[in-house]
Amino acid sequence: MLLFFALGLLVHFVFFASIFDIYFTSPLVHGMTPQFTPLPPPARRLVLFVADGLRADALYELDENGNSRAPFIRNIIMHEGSWGISHTRVPTESRPGHVALIAGFYEDVSAVAKGWKENPVEFDSLFNESKYTWSWGSPDILPMFAKGASGDHVYTYSYDSKRQDFGAQDATKLDTWVFDNVKDFFHHARNNQSLLSKINEEKIVFFLHLLGIDTNGHAHRPSSRDYKDNIKKVDDGVKEIVSMFNHFYGNDGKTTFVFTSDHGMTDWGSHGAGHPSETLTPLVTWGAGIKYPQRLSAQQFDDVFLKEWRLENWKRLDVSQADIAPLMTSLIGVPFPLNSVGILPVDYLNNTDLFKAESMFTNAVQILEQFKVKMTQKKEATLPFLFAPFKSLSDSKQIDILRKARSYIKHKKFDEAKPSHLLPCSFVAIGILVAFFLLIQACPWTYYVYCLLPLPIWYAVLREFQVIQDLVASLLTYPLNHFVGYLLVFTLGTEVLVLSFFYRYMLTIGLTAFAAWPFLTQLWTRAKVTSLSWTFFSLLLAVFPLMPVVGRKPDISLVMGAGLLVLLLSLYVVTSLTKRKDSFLKEELLVHLLQVLNTVLSMYVVYSTQSSLLRKQGLPLTNQIISWATLASSLIVPLLSSPALFQRLFSILLSLMSTYLLLSTGYEALFPLVLSCLMFVWINIEQETLQQSGVSCKQKLTSIQFSYNTDITQFRQLCLDDIRRAFFLVFFLVTAFFGTGNIASINSFDLASVYCFLTVFSPFMMGSLMMWKILIPFVLVMCAFEAHFFFLVKDYGSWLDIGTSISHYVIVMSMTIFLVFLNGLAHLLTTKKLRLCGKPKSHLM
């Protein structure tokens, strides 16, 4: 019985503790890069007034005599600045409100265990990013931002906690203490040269926390005379402080003032929940960088506050409370708080469109940095097959969105840098019209496919219109004779590409032209060894399209020779890598040795199978098992290797070559090896072209990791070399398809290719194996490209002409589809990392 009691107690204790582990674990992440607007800010200093517990209606409404309780603040609204309602979130407590205001995120839920007073985890804030911050107010609020700050630049001045007495007769003294101490501080600064120099610096903040209103609200309720009189006291104090600042700094126009509240209060004097009286707080801003009042004839809001407050003719700009933090940081030019999720309210800014756009861009990148860190953490702690990335913010979409925004900013199209729904809505409308037109004509369903399919394609094209426009603008900067020359070269190249579908020797012509490319540019003078390697392997690859594809006899000696070359290359590579002890782990060495052993087994299986078939003894079972095991492991084993560029590509080559040897009967066994060598040289030579064009600094290939995230904040404009790279990719893909056979005709492939796997006739299985043999060179090209970063159907003539043209059309269409599939496969093979056991080890490259 005692055992069951103890077990029940343990279970309930676990259930109790689980809510804190599940719901009260900090969601904050660390490791982001600070982001700031790269333009001069409008203000040198910022003064933040936070009237604790002040409801929006209590400040904005008029009293029974039609007068404002805060005449100075109301005058600001009508003549000097901008205003609105700041919408807070639950819990409407002082600490969460101040964290949202100053750090830009909604309270870390784990702080509930600290009574909303201490920091459960470190977080960044406006104060931390400032050069200096001076703060006055409650000892419950100020220390949390000073403790979380790096360095010694956040200064706090607090009264004794005993002053926070709900039973005191006059809680306004808490606010009077703050105003008096700020005045004394500036008076003292005139006689203190060190302090005087600090407060004349830029990027500084003054924070005045005013607790009197909250204290009177708790003690006497917001409807009381004490609460309302305290608002008047605060208004008078703010007026004096503003006057003092303007006088002290000689009315230099470089001070920004922000007046707001951390939360409101219910009619019965409490807060913490989500009633509008608690979540609606005032926001009034004025000074440097703040837009002046905007008079309007009418405004549309879901409430009737404007009429009640008689402010219907002054533009109201509502924000979420966390949006105030990025507003303040942009005004004084400090980095956005690293954990901020606030969205910059640009309508408050009185600045150029360029400044607004740059600030919005920086804000977006800062929030995205948190997403990337969080996704990385989640990815590392989740099994690969269970991890599902957020598709709307994939790496490619991140780059696409930010690249477009940066391009719009560069071309001063600031409105476009904001999200627009005009283009998608237009295409939806066109689609509906086309569908309706087909419907009234009772067209077959295939007509809908033919007519509607171009819409998403043209939508994708027009989405990239700015990129295309930038590329055209870049091309127009070339001299006319150069531009015409390049155009002729690309036109000729395209014709060669098309003719290669009919005449394989056109691939030889194209590869021979490729071989001469470095000698026509400055690459020869900058990288002679790389240029010679490119020429050698291009010419070597050019031999394969000249080889016969029909009627040739199997030659196992060529397959053995290809395997031997792979083994020699493996020996050289492994020897080279083991010399760099700090970058080649024992686990990775084991993977490469296993792949070398697998290559040896593949060579044995090919030779043994050929001998057995010549003796008419059939396919040995052992050979069949090894062949299928090699095929099954060819896409898994590379994931165990290092994600370093060279090591991962080499691992992929070894795995796929083992399978390709098993599917080879002659000279084609050499094709993937030569193609891979050319692909690696391509990577090297493109590194040289990037350095030559000044796009980026040359990076050692040994230091490049497939697992690195793209730096999405750094973009470059498309250039002529990008068109060349795209043409090279397509040409290599066509070469991978037609280099050793003509897949438009099935009789160009020998069934003997699959005898290491099966000899019993099975059309589906044999066809699948031959298709994989075709795709292996394709995968090698796509993996290499991953290291960088489209009416000829006849209905006349002979059946052979018609069939061939249809085959070519199908090939082109299939290539496009396979590009998508194999690009994903290449990304998987190059970027993922499986571990045999233990924790990951870190090492320097």
FENZIJO-V234173 format. One record per helix or strand of 2 or more residues. SS is the DSSP state (H for helix, E for strand). FROM is the first residue (numbers start at 1). LEN is the number of residues. If there is no record, write none. Layout:
BEGIN
ss->(SS	SS)
from->(FROM	FROM)
len->(LEN	LEN)
END
This chain:
BEGIN
ss->(H	E	H	H	E	H	H	H	E	H	E	H	H	H	E	H	H	E	H	E	H	E	H	H	H	H	H	H	H	H	H	H	H	H	H	H	H	H	H	H	H	H	H	H	H	H	H	H)
from->(2	45	56	71	82	94	109	126	132	142	154	161	173	193	204	212	225	255	276	280	305	319	323	346	353	391	395	422	445	465	480	505	523	528	544	556	581	586	621	637	645	667	701	720	746	751	763	799)
len->(22	7	5	9	6	10	6	4	6	6	5	3	17	7	7	9	24	6	4	8	5	2	10	3	28	3	16	19	19	11	20	16	4	14	3	23	3	29	13	4	18	26	3	19	3	4	24	33)
END
